[in-house]
Amino acid sequence: MGIHLIASNEKTGFADTSIQKRRIFGELSLKPLFLNDITACWFVNMEAFEACASTRYPNDGFVISSYLSLLAMLMDKEEDVHELRAKHLLKSFLSNREMVDFFKGLARHLHLGHRYFVLHSKIHDYKRERPVRIAIHRFVYNNFKAIVAFLSIASVLVGIFKTLMSLKQHQP
């Protein structure tokens, strides 16, 4: 879609999730998350506390729920978890399958807070405002290997033709 995920500064909180429009791509900034058995329990308890102690719109207090819902939205399969780990957004001793199962299981019970809807609407606004860039990004992303192979073959052929042309010009 043309939005790059980046790990935000370690000093930021879970509420400091943002999307920035850059010249070519957008950047979705998320706080890195370390997940193990203890922090998983901690997040479940924090979400339960948010559900009990939250206030009304617009400052509903569902910061952790919104953050975890956003992460769950980014994970559909184990490869997605691997990409989030590579971008240093997730750190864990759990396997990729366990991470997907945890977030997908938890996402069904999370309350979607105001922050989630604001960020979700910003992502949709980004998609609506940049359809050509997104289409180009999707084409390049889906056909990257073929594009590289084509350019490699084309550069070899150009080199061969230049060599043949220079040999032909030097003949008496």
C-alpha positions as CSV (number, residue, x, y, z in Angstrom):
1,M,0.0,0.0,0.0
2,G,3.0,2.3,0.2
3,I,3.1,2.8,3.9
4,H,6.3,1.8,5.6
5,L,6.3,0.7,9.2
6,I,8.9,2.2,11.4
7,A,9.7,1.7,15.1
8,S,9.2,4.9,17.0
9,N,11.5,6.3,19.6
10,E,11.8,4.1,22.7
11,K,10.7,7.0,24.9
12,T,7.3,7.3,23.3
13,G,4.2,5.7,24.6
14,F,1.6,3.5,23.0
15,A,-0.6,6.5,22.4
16,D,2.1,8.1,20.1
17,T,1.2,6.0,17.1
18,S,1.2,8.2,14.0
19,I,1.1,8.2,10.2
20,Q,3.3,10.7,8.3
21,K,3.0,11.5,4.6
22,R,6.4,11.5,3.0
23,R,7.2,12.5,-0.6
24,I,6.9,8.9,-2.0
25,F,5.8,6.7,0.8
26,G,4.0,7.2,4.1
27,E,5.4,6.1,7.4
28,L,3.4,4.4,10.2
29,S,5.2,4.9,13.4
30,L,4.6,2.3,16.2
31,K,6.2,1.8,19.5
32,P,8.2,-1.5,19.6
33,L,6.6,-4.3,21.6
34,F,8.3,-7.0,23.6
35,L,6.0,-10.0,24.2
36,N,6.5,-13.0,26.4
37,D,4.2,-14.9,28.7
38,I,4.4,-12.3,31.4
39,T,3.9,-9.2,29.2
40,A,1.0,-11.0,27.4
41,C,-0.7,-11.5,30.7
42,W,0.1,-7.9,31.5
43,F,-1.5,-6.6,28.3
44,V,-4.6,-8.7,28.8
45,N,-5.0,-7.2,32.3
46,M,-4.3,-3.7,31.0
47,E,-7.0,-4.1,28.4
48,A,-9.4,-5.4,31.1
49,F,-8.6,-2.4,33.2
50,E,-9.2,-0.1,30.3
51,A,-12.6,-1.7,29.7
52,C,-13.6,-1.0,33.3
53,A,-12.0,2.4,33.8
54,S,-12.5,4.1,30.4
55,T,-14.4,7.3,30.0
56,R,-16.5,8.5,27.1
57,Y,-15.7,9.7,23.7
58,P,-13.4,11.4,22.5
59,N,-10.9,10.6,25.2
60,D,-12.1,7.1,25.8
61,G,-8.9,5.7,27.3
62,F,-8.6,2.7,25.1
63,V,-4.9,3.3,24.3
64,I,-3.6,-0.2,24.8
65,S,-6.6,-1.8,23.2
66,S,-6.2,0.5,20.1
67,Y,-2.5,-0.3,19.9
68,L,-3.1,-4.1,20.2
69,S,-5.9,-3.9,17.7
70,L,-3.7,-2.1,15.2
71,L,-1.0,-4.7,15.6
72,A,-3.5,-7.5,15.2
73,M,-4.7,-5.8,12.0
74,L,-1.2,-6.0,10.6
75,M,-0.9,-9.7,11.3
76,D,-2.6,-12.3,9.2
77,K,0.0,-15.0,8.8
78,E,3.4,-15.9,10.2
79,E,5.3,-14.1,7.5
80,D,3.7,-10.8,8.7
81,V,5.1,-11.4,12.2
82,H,8.5,-12.1,10.6
83,E,8.3,-8.8,8.8
84,L,7.3,-6.9,12.0
85,R,10.3,-8.6,13.8
86,A,12.6,-7.5,11.0
87,K,11.5,-3.9,11.4
88,H,12.1,-4.2,15.1
89,L,8.5,-3.6,16.0
90,L,8.0,-7.0,17.7
91,K,10.5,-8.7,19.9
92,S,9.6,-12.0,21.5
93,F,10.6,-15.5,22.6
94,L,7.3,-16.7,21.2
95,S,7.1,-18.3,17.8
96,N,5.6,-16.5,14.9
97,R,2.5,-18.9,15.0
98,E,2.1,-18.2,18.7
99,M,2.2,-14.4,18.1
100,V,-0.5,-14.6,15.4
101,D,-2.7,-16.8,17.6
102,F,-2.2,-14.5,20.6
103,F,-3.1,-11.3,18.7
104,K,-5.9,-12.8,16.7
105,G,-7.4,-14.4,19.8
106,L,-7.1,-11.2,21.8
107,A,-8.4,-8.9,19.0
108,R,-11.8,-10.5,19.1
109,H,-12.2,-9.2,22.7
110,L,-10.6,-5.7,22.4
111,H,-12.6,-2.5,22.5
112,L,-11.7,-0.3,19.6
113,G,-10.9,3.1,20.9
114,H,-11.0,6.5,19.5
115,R,-7.2,6.4,18.6
116,Y,-7.8,3.2,16.6
117,F,-10.5,4.9,14.5
118,V,-8.5,8.1,14.0
119,L,-5.5,6.1,12.8
120,H,-7.6,3.9,10.6
121,S,-9.3,6.9,9.0
122,K,-5.8,8.4,8.4
123,I,-4.8,5.2,6.6
124,H,-7.9,5.3,4.4
125,D,-7.3,9.0,3.7
126,Y,-3.8,8.1,2.6
127,K,-5.1,5.4,0.3
128,R,-7.7,7.7,-1.2
129,E,-5.3,10.6,-1.8
130,R,-2.5,8.6,-3.4
131,P,-4.1,6.0,-5.7
132,V,-1.4,6.2,-8.4
133,R,1.5,5.9,-6.0
134,I,-0.2,2.9,-4.3
135,A,-0.8,1.2,-7.7
136,I,2.9,1.7,-8.7
137,H,4.1,0.5,-5.3
138,R,1.8,-2.6,-5.5
139,F,3.0,-3.4,-9.1
140,V,6.7,-3.0,-8.1
141,Y,6.2,-5.0,-4.9
142,N,4.4,-7.9,-6.5
143,N,6.7,-8.0,-9.6
144,F,10.1,-7.1,-8.1
145,K,11.8,-10.3,-9.1
146,A,10.6,-10.2,-12.6
147,I,11.6,-6.5,-12.9
148,V,15.1,-7.2,-11.7
149,A,15.4,-10.2,-14.0
150,F,14.2,-8.1,-17.0
151,L,16.6,-5.3,-16.2
152,S,19.5,-7.7,-15.8
153,I,18.8,-9.4,-19.2
154,A,18.3,-6.0,-20.9
155,S,21.6,-4.7,-19.5
156,V,23.4,-7.8,-20.7
157,L,21.8,-7.5,-24.2
158,V,22.7,-3.8,-24.4
159,G,26.3,-4.6,-23.5
160,I,26.4,-7.3,-26.2
161,F,24.9,-5.0,-28.8
162,K,27.4,-2.2,-28.0
163,T,30.3,-4.6,-28.3
164,L,29.0,-5.9,-31.7
165,M,28.5,-2.3,-32.9
166,S,32.0,-1.3,-31.8
167,L,33.5,-4.4,-33.6
168,K,31.5,-3.6,-36.7
169,Q,32.7,-0.1,-36.8
170,H,36.4,-1.2,-36.5
171,Q,36.2,-3.6,-39.5
172,P,38.1,-2.3,-42.6
